[in-house]
Amino acid sequence: MKRIDLNCDMGEMPEALADGSQEALMQYVSSANIACGGHAGDAQIMRTTIEQALRRKIAVGAHPGYEDRANFGRIELQLTREQISASVHQQILALAEVAEQCGTQIRHVKAHGALYNQAARNREIARAIAEGARRWKTDVILVGLAGSVMLEEFRAVGFPVAAEAFADRRYERDGSLRSRRFQDALLRDPEQAAEQALRIVERGSVVAADGSVVSLVAQTICIHGDTPGALEIAAAVHRRLTGAGIVIRALTTGK
């Protein structure tokens, strides 16, 4: 029986908490990556998001990014390895403290935005993320782009890893994500995103922007909470996967 984790970046938009759309989206995923106060979020948003995740019985994960709220952590910063490591560590600690107060634990760590994209191709940055997490503990899953060097670096530091693919992002032929500079970087149509998610699970591949077929193996698929129409996309992905007999389940270290 095939199974997959569906994860979503959350705790990033106060308006999504206020209008109920964030918790509504949680019914379709199995893991929440919660902003830790770097690119977005604060202690109250973290608490509310964790409480929602607990009500929906989905896994809680940390989502550290560059501390650059003006650009939502999506601009590459030139920081030292130590600066990145320290920042990741502090962000994880911030979420871990709130999680403990809520009676739960962080199950996984996934970097955000530019930090994630840089780590997918830069071993030093990937190692810095892992070292930051290691200052906290190592019995947590580190999530990284399927087929990228970041997974190798995470393993080298001693972490269990999960390879990630994306339902709502277009790919390049080398397996990297198409830059958001391009208008077609996001898959906004729910059925297109659902078809891509199903292909990832069943065939282990995606069709890149140039039409080439890219092989990838993933244990988790992301749906971005800030993608326009995210709720409809998540519903379509969940419907298509479960309709194909695929089990949606949070990551475990034994996976």
Residue frames as qw, qx, qy, qz and C-alpha x, y, z in Angstrom:
[[0.000, 0.888, 0.460, 0.000, 0.00, 0.00, 0.00],
 [0.414, 0.409, -0.022, 0.813, 1.47, 3.36, -1.05],
 [0.339, -0.822, -0.387, 0.243, 1.56, 6.16, 1.49],
 [0.396, 0.456, 0.006, 0.797, 2.69, 9.77, 1.53],
 [0.245, -0.571, -0.415, 0.664, 2.90, 12.69, 3.94],
 [0.198, 0.751, 0.332, 0.536, 1.21, 15.91, 2.83],
 [0.431, -0.431, -0.309, 0.730, 2.80, 18.95, 4.46],
 [0.137, 0.842, 0.324, 0.410, 1.85, 22.60, 4.42],
 [0.357, 0.121, -0.282, 0.882, 3.69, 25.75, 5.52],
 [0.327, -0.756, -0.516, -0.235, 1.58, 27.45, 8.18],
 [0.492, -0.698, -0.244, 0.460, 1.62, 30.11, 10.87],
 [0.452, 0.039, 0.246, 0.857, 2.76, 32.61, 8.26],
 [0.088, -0.374, -0.350, -0.854, -0.37, 34.67, 7.66],
 [0.122, 0.136, 0.631, -0.754, -2.40, 36.15, 10.55],
 [0.535, 0.163, -0.119, -0.820, -5.34, 36.65, 8.19],
 [0.585, 0.062, -0.764, -0.267, -5.48, 32.89, 7.54],
 [0.197, -0.143, -0.833, 0.496, -5.88, 32.31, 11.28],
 [0.239, 0.195, 0.306, -0.901, -8.51, 35.03, 11.58],
 [0.605, 0.202, -0.240, -0.732, -10.74, 33.83, 8.74],
 [0.817, -0.101, 0.496, -0.277, -10.44, 30.12, 9.57],
 [0.763, 0.554, -0.272, -0.190, -8.85, 29.18, 6.25],
 [0.137, 0.573, -0.792, 0.159, -5.68, 27.83, 7.87],
 [0.466, -0.130, 0.795, -0.365, -7.51, 25.34, 10.07],
 [0.806, 0.406, 0.161, -0.401, -9.79, 24.41, 7.17],
 [0.542, 0.631, -0.544, -0.107, -6.71, 23.55, 5.12],
 [0.204, -0.468, 0.822, -0.251, -5.44, 21.28, 7.90],
 [0.814, 0.077, 0.431, -0.381, -8.18, 18.74, 7.24],
 [0.838, 0.529, -0.084, -0.102, -6.41, 17.79, 4.00],
 [0.422, 0.645, -0.583, 0.256, -2.78, 17.46, 5.19],
 [0.874, -0.315, -0.352, 0.115, -0.89, 15.33, 7.69],
 [0.636, -0.268, -0.175, 0.702, 1.90, 17.73, 8.73],
 [0.055, 0.982, 0.150, 0.105, 2.20, 21.45, 9.45],
 [0.629, 0.114, -0.130, 0.758, 5.49, 23.33, 9.02],
 [0.229, -0.904, -0.355, 0.062, 5.11, 26.23, 11.43],
 [0.342, 0.716, -0.147, 0.591, 6.94, 29.54, 10.99],
 [0.704, -0.379, -0.416, 0.433, 9.20, 30.16, 13.99],
 [0.246, -0.897, -0.135, 0.342, 9.45, 33.94, 14.08],
 [0.489, -0.247, 0.401, 0.734, 12.13, 34.36, 11.44],
 [0.060, 0.161, 0.549, 0.818, 10.44, 35.12, 8.11],
 [0.480, -0.416, -0.309, -0.708, 7.00, 35.18, 9.78],
 [0.709, -0.400, -0.581, -0.014, 5.10, 34.27, 12.92],
 [0.102, -0.560, 0.482, -0.666, 5.29, 35.08, 16.61],
 [0.042, -0.094, 0.910, -0.401, 4.66, 33.25, 19.87],
 [0.532, 0.249, 0.452, -0.672, 0.88, 33.74, 19.74],
 [0.685, 0.429, -0.333, -0.485, 0.59, 32.65, 16.11],
 [0.300, 0.311, -0.900, 0.051, 2.75, 29.62, 16.86],
 [0.250, 0.029, 0.809, -0.532, 0.51, 28.68, 19.79],
 [0.643, 0.352, 0.191, -0.652, -2.70, 29.09, 17.83],
 [0.609, 0.449, -0.558, -0.342, -1.33, 27.08, 14.90],
 [0.148, 0.221, -0.941, 0.208, -0.09, 24.28, 17.15],
 [0.416, 0.145, 0.654, -0.616, -3.46, 24.14, 18.92],
 [0.700, 0.416, -0.104, -0.572, -5.20, 23.87, 15.54],
 [0.461, 0.411, -0.775, -0.132, -2.79, 21.12, 14.47],
 [0.093, -0.099, 0.908, -0.396, -3.50, 19.18, 17.65],
 [0.600, 0.276, 0.384, -0.645, -7.25, 19.45, 17.08],
 [0.730, 0.494, -0.257, -0.397, -6.78, 18.13, 13.55],
 [0.874, -0.264, 0.400, 0.077, -4.33, 15.45, 14.76],
 [0.734, 0.629, -0.097, 0.238, -1.57, 16.42, 12.36],
 [0.783, -0.190, -0.125, 0.579, 2.18, 16.50, 13.01],
 [0.093, -0.987, 0.009, 0.129, 3.92, 19.68, 14.13],
 [0.793, 0.134, 0.083, 0.589, 7.15, 20.73, 12.43],
 [0.249, -0.743, 0.011, 0.621, 9.47, 23.75, 12.59],
 [0.586, 0.660, 0.329, 0.336, 9.82, 26.03, 9.56],
 [0.376, -0.699, 0.061, 0.605, 12.85, 28.29, 10.10],
 [0.585, 0.676, 0.253, 0.370, 13.83, 30.82, 7.45],
 [0.415, 0.241, -0.101, 0.872, 15.94, 33.88, 6.94],
 [0.177, -0.656, -0.503, 0.534, 15.08, 36.59, 9.46],
 [0.066, -0.094, 0.336, 0.935, 13.88, 38.94, 6.76],
 [0.282, 0.528, 0.721, -0.349, 10.20, 39.64, 7.21],
 [0.256, 0.632, -0.096, -0.725, 10.16, 42.44, 4.64],
 [0.405, 0.409, -0.658, -0.485, 10.88, 39.89, 1.91],
 [0.905, -0.104, 0.083, -0.403, 9.12, 36.94, 3.58],
 [0.639, -0.425, 0.629, 0.123, 12.43, 35.06, 3.71],
 [0.817, 0.449, 0.356, 0.066, 12.47, 34.67, -0.07],
 [0.367, 0.881, -0.280, 0.105, 15.58, 36.72, -0.82],
 [0.877, 0.035, -0.286, 0.384, 19.00, 35.07, -0.60],
 [0.304, -0.928, 0.201, -0.082, 21.11, 36.47, 2.24],
 [0.658, 0.464, -0.494, 0.329, 24.87, 36.14, 2.46],
 [0.608, -0.694, 0.256, -0.287, 25.31, 34.87, 6.00],
 [0.105, 0.510, -0.846, 0.113, 28.11, 32.82, 7.50],
 [0.588, -0.107, -0.796, -0.095, 27.62, 29.17, 8.36],
 [0.244, -0.170, -0.705, 0.644, 27.64, 30.08, 12.04],
 [0.277, 0.090, 0.120, -0.949, 25.05, 32.82, 11.58],
 [0.629, -0.041, -0.520, -0.576, 22.70, 30.44, 9.77],
 [0.526, -0.104, -0.821, 0.194, 23.25, 27.70, 12.33],
 [0.083, -0.132, -0.568, 0.808, 22.57, 30.03, 15.26],
 [0.419, 0.054, -0.073, -0.903, 19.46, 31.47, 13.64],
 [0.648, -0.072, -0.666, -0.363, 17.99, 28.05, 12.82],
 [0.408, -0.115, -0.796, 0.432, 18.71, 26.87, 16.36],
 [0.085, 0.123, 0.405, -0.902, 17.02, 29.86, 17.97],
 [0.538, 0.018, -0.279, -0.795, 13.95, 29.57, 15.74],
 [0.621, -0.110, -0.767, -0.119, 13.53, 25.87, 16.49],
 [0.259, -0.122, -0.705, 0.648, 13.90, 26.57, 20.22],
 [0.289, 0.031, 0.127, -0.948, 11.19, 29.23, 20.01],
 [0.688, -0.049, -0.429, -0.584, 8.70, 26.80, 18.48],
 [0.565, -0.031, -0.805, 0.181, 9.80, 23.91, 20.72],
 [0.026, -0.020, -0.584, 0.811, 9.07, 25.99, 23.82],
 [0.536, 0.047, 0.007, -0.843, 5.53, 26.77, 22.65],
 [0.690, 0.042, -0.653, -0.309, 5.00, 23.17, 21.56],
 [0.361, -0.017, -0.822, 0.441, 6.00, 21.92, 25.01],
 [0.227, 0.062, 0.401, -0.885, 3.55, 24.33, 26.62],
 [0.676, 0.121, -0.204, -0.698, 0.86, 22.87, 24.35],
 [0.760, -0.192, 0.578, -0.225, 1.80, 19.32, 25.34],
 [0.894, 0.429, 0.131, 0.029, 3.34, 18.22, 22.07],
 [0.558, -0.477, 0.427, 0.528, 6.71, 17.94, 20.30],
 [0.390, 0.703, -0.357, -0.475, 8.27, 19.01, 17.04],
 [0.904, 0.078, 0.420, 0.017, 8.42, 16.01, 14.70],
 [0.718, 0.345, 0.305, 0.522, 10.32, 17.50, 11.76],
 [0.156, -0.726, 0.075, 0.665, 12.24, 20.56, 10.58],
 [0.583, 0.514, 0.468, 0.421, 11.96, 22.09, 7.11],
 [0.262, -0.335, 0.061, 0.903, 13.75, 25.27, 6.06],
 [0.343, 0.779, 0.452, -0.267, 11.80, 28.02, 4.32],
 [0.338, 0.923, 0.051, -0.176, 12.12, 29.95, 1.10],
 [0.422, 0.807, -0.404, 0.083, 15.52, 31.19, 0.00],
 [0.369, -0.576, 0.708, -0.174, 17.28, 29.30, 2.79],
 [0.828, 0.104, 0.537, -0.121, 15.74, 26.03, 1.55],
 [0.737, 0.675, 0.035, -0.007, 16.53, 26.76, -2.09],
 [0.145, 0.818, -0.546, 0.106, 20.14, 27.70, -1.35],
 [0.541, -0.408, 0.716, -0.166, 20.63, 24.59, 0.79],
 [0.892, 0.307, 0.297, -0.150, 19.36, 22.42, -2.08],
 [0.748, 0.611, -0.094, 0.240, 22.47, 23.33, -4.08],
 [0.152, 0.737, -0.467, 0.464, 24.97, 24.57, -1.47],
 [0.754, -0.159, -0.609, 0.189, 26.44, 21.99, 0.91],
 [0.266, 0.120, -0.471, 0.833, 27.75, 24.59, 3.37],
 [0.415, -0.225, 0.060, -0.880, 24.31, 26.10, 3.85],
 [0.810, -0.193, -0.458, -0.311, 22.70, 22.67, 4.12],
 [0.632, -0.030, -0.617, 0.468, 25.27, 21.69, 6.74],
 [0.006, -0.208, 0.331, -0.920, 24.58, 24.93, 8.64],
 [0.657, -0.276, -0.174, -0.679, 20.87, 24.09, 8.84],
 [0.844, -0.139, -0.518, 0.010, 21.67, 20.61, 10.13],
 [0.453, 0.101, -0.537, 0.705, 24.15, 21.96, 12.67],
 [0.277, -0.296, 0.159, -0.900, 21.55, 24.41, 13.92],
 [0.813, -0.251, -0.273, -0.449, 19.06, 21.61, 14.40],
 [0.765, 0.019, -0.576, 0.289, 21.70, 19.42, 16.04],
 [0.082, 0.307, -0.468, 0.825, 22.24, 22.04, 18.75],
 [0.653, -0.233, 0.120, -0.711, 18.68, 21.19, 19.75],
 [0.699, -0.163, 0.684, -0.135, 18.55, 17.42, 19.11],
 [0.115, 0.356, -0.764, -0.525, 19.01, 14.84, 16.37],
 [0.180, 0.246, 0.952, -0.009, 15.99, 12.56, 16.76],
 [0.394, 0.664, 0.279, -0.571, 13.89, 14.74, 14.47],
 [0.668, 0.393, 0.526, 0.349, 13.33, 14.41, 10.73],
 [0.059, -0.566, 0.206, 0.796, 14.96, 16.97, 8.45],
 [0.623, 0.611, 0.487, -0.045, 13.01, 17.63, 5.26],
 [0.141, -0.579, 0.404, 0.694, 14.78, 18.57, 2.04],
 [0.604, 0.543, -0.212, -0.544, 14.31, 18.74, -1.72],
 [0.929, 0.071, 0.362, 0.010, 14.22, 15.30, -3.31],
 [0.820, 0.429, 0.111, 0.362, 17.45, 14.49, -5.15],
 [0.135, 0.918, -0.174, 0.331, 19.37, 17.45, -3.72],
 [0.518, 0.329, -0.590, 0.525, 22.67, 17.69, -1.82],
 [0.355, -0.513, 0.327, -0.710, 20.87, 18.95, 1.27],
 [0.931, -0.228, -0.066, -0.278, 19.61, 15.46, 2.02],
 [0.815, 0.226, -0.389, 0.364, 23.16, 14.11, 1.83],
 [0.158, 0.475, -0.430, 0.751, 24.39, 16.76, 4.24],
 [0.646, -0.440, 0.141, -0.607, 21.52, 16.17, 6.67],
 [0.975, -0.085, -0.202, -0.028, 22.32, 12.44, 6.73],
 [0.621, 0.386, -0.425, 0.533, 26.03, 13.15, 7.23],
 [0.145, -0.498, 0.404, -0.754, 25.23, 15.07, 10.41],
 [0.038, 0.002, -0.945, 0.324, 23.21, 12.11, 11.68],
 [0.478, 0.190, 0.302, -0.803, 19.59, 12.99, 10.97],
 [0.419, 0.380, 0.818, 0.106, 16.80, 10.87, 9.55],
 [0.077, 0.280, -0.258, -0.921, 15.62, 12.64, 6.41],
 [0.511, 0.545, 0.646, -0.157, 12.53, 12.93, 4.24],
 [0.237, 0.013, 0.512, 0.826, 12.75, 13.79, 0.55],
 [0.263, 0.607, 0.447, -0.602, 10.22, 16.41, -0.45],
 [0.217, 0.287, 0.621, 0.697, 8.37, 17.13, -3.68],
 [0.159, 0.309, 0.230, -0.909, 5.84, 19.87, -4.45],
 [0.354, 0.536, 0.767, 0.020, 2.29, 19.63, -5.71],
 [0.196, 0.915, 0.325, -0.136, 1.92, 23.33, -6.50],
 [0.128, -0.793, 0.379, 0.459, 5.35, 24.21, -7.94],
 [0.823, 0.560, -0.089, -0.035, 6.72, 23.67, -11.43],
 [0.759, -0.425, 0.350, 0.347, 10.11, 22.01, -11.86],
 [0.287, 0.762, -0.486, -0.318, 13.15, 22.52, -14.09],
 [0.880, 0.277, -0.371, -0.105, 14.71, 19.60, -15.96],
 [0.379, 0.413, -0.704, 0.436, 17.51, 19.33, -13.35],
 [0.536, -0.410, -0.721, 0.153, 14.99, 18.67, -10.56],
 [0.167, -0.142, -0.345, 0.913, 15.18, 22.16, -9.08],
 [0.160, 0.722, 0.608, -0.289, 12.09, 24.29, -8.50],
 [0.338, 0.592, 0.341, 0.648, 11.27, 26.82, -11.19],
 [0.227, -0.076, -0.281, 0.929, 12.05, 30.32, -9.93],
 [0.079, 0.714, 0.614, -0.326, 9.13, 32.40, -8.73],
 [0.024, -0.467, 0.240, 0.851, 10.37, 35.07, -11.15],
 [0.123, -0.044, -0.780, -0.612, 8.51, 33.12, -13.83],
 [0.551, -0.093, 0.040, -0.829, 4.74, 33.47, -14.04],
 [0.848, -0.018, -0.418, -0.327, 4.27, 29.70, -14.43],
 [0.175, 0.387, -0.802, 0.420, 6.33, 28.81, -11.33],
 [0.398, 0.003, 0.688, -0.607, 3.14, 28.06, -9.39],
 [0.176, -0.247, -0.874, -0.380, 0.56, 25.46, -10.35],
 [0.280, -0.020, 0.302, -0.911, -2.59, 27.38, -9.50],
 [0.700, -0.039, -0.393, -0.595, -5.08, 24.96, -11.00],
 [0.641, -0.373, 0.555, -0.378, -6.18, 22.45, -8.31],
 [0.959, 0.191, 0.167, -0.124, -6.55, 19.57, -10.77],
 [0.599, 0.662, -0.394, 0.220, -3.10, 20.19, -12.26],
 [0.163, -0.616, 0.643, -0.424, -1.58, 20.15, -8.78],
 [0.821, -0.154, 0.433, -0.338, -3.51, 16.99, -7.92],
 [0.904, 0.418, -0.086, -0.008, -2.30, 15.30, -11.09],
 [0.350, 0.686, -0.549, 0.324, 1.30, 16.23, -10.31],
 [0.461, -0.480, 0.609, -0.432, 0.98, 14.90, -6.75],
 [0.933, 0.060, 0.268, -0.231, -0.47, 11.62, -7.98],
 [0.760, 0.574, -0.280, 0.120, 2.29, 11.24, -10.57],
 [0.006, 0.689, -0.623, 0.370, 4.92, 11.82, -7.90],
 [0.642, -0.300, 0.602, -0.368, 3.52, 9.04, -5.72],
 [0.908, 0.220, 0.311, -0.175, 2.64, 6.53, -8.42],
 [0.801, 0.560, -0.030, 0.209, 5.37, 7.09, -11.03],
 [0.668, -0.504, 0.072, 0.543, 8.14, 8.80, -9.06],
 [0.418, 0.132, 0.343, 0.831, 8.41, 11.64, -11.56],
 [0.176, 0.764, 0.303, -0.541, 7.18, 15.08, -12.61],
 [0.564, 0.589, 0.357, 0.456, 6.92, 16.82, -15.97],
 [0.392, -0.390, -0.055, 0.831, 9.26, 19.83, -16.00],
 [0.220, 0.734, 0.120, -0.631, 8.55, 23.26, -17.48],
 [0.186, 0.524, -0.592, -0.583, 10.24, 22.27, -20.75],
 [0.852, 0.164, -0.196, -0.456, 8.22, 19.07, -21.04],
 [0.448, 0.351, -0.809, 0.147, 10.99, 16.72, -19.94],
 [0.825, -0.446, -0.286, -0.196, 10.27, 14.00, -17.38],
 [0.061, 0.619, -0.614, 0.486, 12.21, 14.32, -14.13],
 [0.729, -0.226, -0.644, 0.051, 12.59, 11.30, -11.86],
 [0.098, -0.486, 0.500, -0.710, 12.22, 11.86, -8.15],
 [0.568, -0.325, -0.753, 0.068, 11.39, 9.81, -5.08],
 [0.156, -0.463, 0.245, -0.837, 9.62, 11.60, -2.24],
 [0.285, -0.284, -0.861, 0.312, 8.26, 10.73, 1.19],
 [0.005, 0.654, 0.482, -0.582, 6.43, 14.04, 1.60],
 [0.259, 0.509, 0.482, 0.664, 4.62, 16.44, -0.73],
 [0.127, -0.351, -0.313, 0.873, 4.21, 20.14, 0.02],
 [0.086, 0.750, 0.529, 0.387, 1.23, 22.38, -0.62],
 [0.259, 0.107, -0.229, 0.932, 2.06, 26.00, 0.11],
 [0.071, -0.634, -0.675, 0.371, -0.42, 27.68, 2.42],
 [0.032, 0.658, 0.037, -0.751, 0.13, 31.05, 0.72],
 [0.138, 0.062, 0.742, 0.654, -0.46, 29.81, -2.82],
 [0.467, 0.093, -0.018, -0.879, -3.64, 31.44, -4.21],
 [0.825, 0.014, -0.288, -0.487, -6.45, 28.92, -3.86],
 [0.089, 0.400, -0.879, 0.245, -4.44, 26.77, -1.44],
 [0.559, -0.003, 0.639, -0.528, -7.56, 25.32, 0.18],
 [0.818, 0.418, 0.012, -0.394, -8.96, 24.17, -3.15],
 [0.478, 0.571, -0.667, -0.011, -5.57, 22.78, -4.17],
 [0.167, -0.312, 0.856, -0.376, -5.21, 20.84, -0.91],
 [0.714, 0.156, 0.452, -0.511, -8.73, 19.43, -1.25],
 [0.771, 0.516, -0.238, -0.287, -8.09, 18.32, -4.83],
 [0.289, 0.525, -0.789, 0.136, -4.73, 16.72, -3.97],
 [0.379, -0.168, 0.784, -0.463, -6.23, 14.88, -0.99],
 [0.783, 0.299, 0.247, -0.486, -9.21, 13.70, -3.05],
 [0.683, 0.556, -0.435, -0.187, -7.05, 12.47, -5.95],
 [0.146, 0.461, -0.844, 0.231, -4.58, 10.62, -3.72],
 [0.457, -0.055, 0.746, -0.481, -7.12, 8.94, -1.46],
 [0.782, 0.387, 0.062, -0.485, -9.23, 8.09, -4.47],
 [0.625, 0.517, -0.581, -0.064, -6.24, 6.19, -5.84],
 [0.918, -0.290, -0.271, 0.023, -5.94, 4.22, -2.60],
 [0.493, 0.393, -0.412, 0.658, -2.93, 6.15, -1.30],
 [0.560, -0.666, -0.439, 0.223, -2.70, 6.56, 2.47],
 [0.143, 0.761, -0.148, 0.615, -1.92, 10.08, 3.72],
 [0.784, -0.549, -0.236, 0.167, 0.10, 9.84, 6.91],
 [0.134, -0.948, 0.285, -0.041, 2.63, 11.95, 8.79],
 [0.558, 0.537, -0.594, 0.216, 6.32, 11.14, 8.63],
 [0.815, -0.566, 0.114, -0.043, 7.89, 8.85, 11.20],
 [0.118, -0.765, 0.622, 0.117, 11.56, 8.28, 11.96],
 [0.606, -0.128, 0.783, 0.056, 11.12, 4.62, 11.06],
 [0.689, 0.636, 0.214, -0.273, 9.92, 5.40, 7.57]]
